[in-house]
Amino acid sequence: MDVSQLISGSILIFALTTDSFVVSFAYGAQNRKMPLEIVLVMNLVMSSLLGLALWAGELLGEIFPLKLTSGLGIILLFAIGGS
């Protein structure tokens, strides 16, 4: 693992945990309680989706050139952010 992979992985982890922290903080501020079972199921589902997305990205990276997959990633991020 080189330094660029370590940095990009760290940024991804930071972004995901920050998002989860903000959502959890909002629920706590509204005095909403979530049962542990629901939290565990949500964690399992989200972790599975992250693993699936990383696997699919690696698979597409082997099939298509790097510039194409990078461009598609940028387009998807803009589409998600613009909605």
C-alpha positions as CSV (number, residue, x, y, z in Angstrom):
1,M,0.0,0.0,0.0
2,D,1.5,3.3,-1.0
3,V,1.0,6.7,0.6
4,S,-1.7,7.9,-1.9
5,Q,-3.8,4.8,-1.2
6,L,-3.4,5.4,2.5
7,I,-4.4,9.1,2.2
8,S,-7.4,8.4,-0.1
9,G,-8.6,5.6,2.2
10,S,-8.3,7.9,5.2
11,I,-10.3,10.6,3.5
12,L,-13.0,8.1,2.6
13,I,-13.2,6.8,6.2
14,F,-13.2,10.4,7.6
15,A,-16.1,11.4,5.2
16,L,-18.2,8.4,6.1
17,T,-17.7,8.6,9.8
18,T,-18.4,12.3,9.8
19,D,-21.6,11.8,8.0
20,S,-22.7,9.1,10.4
21,F,-21.7,11.3,13.4
22,V,-23.8,14.2,12.1
23,V,-26.8,12.0,11.6
24,S,-26.5,10.4,15.0
25,F,-26.0,13.8,16.6
26,A,-29.2,15.1,15.0
27,Y,-31.1,12.1,16.2
28,G,-29.7,12.5,19.7
29,A,-30.5,16.3,19.7
30,Q,-34.2,15.4,19.0
31,N,-34.2,12.9,21.9
32,R,-34.9,10.0,19.6
33,K,-33.8,6.6,20.7
34,M,-33.0,3.8,18.3
35,P,-33.0,0.2,19.5
36,L,-29.6,-1.5,19.3
37,E,-30.9,-4.1,16.9
38,I,-31.8,-1.4,14.3
39,V,-28.4,0.2,14.7
40,L,-26.7,-3.1,14.2
41,V,-28.8,-3.9,11.1
42,M,-28.2,-0.4,9.7
43,N,-24.4,-0.9,10.3
44,L,-24.4,-4.3,8.6
45,V,-26.3,-3.0,5.5
46,M,-24.2,0.1,5.1
47,S,-20.9,-1.8,5.5
48,S,-22.1,-4.4,3.0
49,L,-23.0,-1.6,0.5
50,L,-19.6,0.0,1.0
51,G,-17.9,-3.3,0.4
52,L,-20.0,-4.0,-2.7
53,A,-19.3,-0.5,-4.1
54,L,-15.5,-0.9,-3.5
55,W,-15.6,-4.4,-5.2
56,A,-17.6,-3.1,-8.1
57,G,-15.2,-0.2,-8.5
58,E,-12.2,-2.5,-8.5
59,L,-13.9,-4.8,-11.1
60,L,-14.8,-1.8,-13.4
61,G,-11.2,-0.6,-13.0
62,E,-9.9,-3.9,-14.4
63,I,-12.3,-3.7,-17.4
64,F,-12.3,-0.1,-18.3
65,P,-9.4,2.4,-18.6
66,L,-8.6,4.6,-15.6
67,K,-9.6,7.8,-17.2
68,L,-13.1,6.5,-18.0
69,T,-13.7,5.1,-14.5
70,S,-12.4,8.3,-13.0
71,G,-14.7,10.4,-15.2
72,L,-17.7,8.2,-14.3
73,G,-16.9,8.6,-10.6
74,I,-16.8,12.4,-11.0
75,I,-20.1,12.4,-12.9
76,L,-21.7,10.2,-10.2
77,L,-20.5,12.4,-7.4
78,F,-21.8,15.5,-9.1
79,A,-25.1,13.8,-9.8
80,I,-25.5,12.7,-6.2
81,G,-24.5,16.2,-4.9
82,G,-26.8,18.0,-7.3
83,S,-29.9,16.1,-6.4
